[in-house]
Amino acid sequence: MSDDLTVLESRVDELIDLCEALARENRMLRERNRSWAGERADLLERNEVAKSKVEAMIERLKSLDGE
């Protein structure tokens, strides 16, 4: 009976350690996800700025061609 309790206690301790490790990993992954989301938003904004500049250049070239 004592051995059963020791085994059970050991397994519970392993589960607690596993839960703590998974919680740490989950926090790390959530932070990484937030970071990537911020980077994505920044890249999308830069892309829009570049697109606007290219479109403006095209319009200027068209107007020069028409003169």
Protein Blocks (a to p, Z undefined) as FASTA:
>chain_A
ZZmmmmmmmmmmmmmmmmmmmmmmmmmmmmmmmmmmmmmmmmmmmmmmmmmmmmmmmmmm
mmmmmZZ
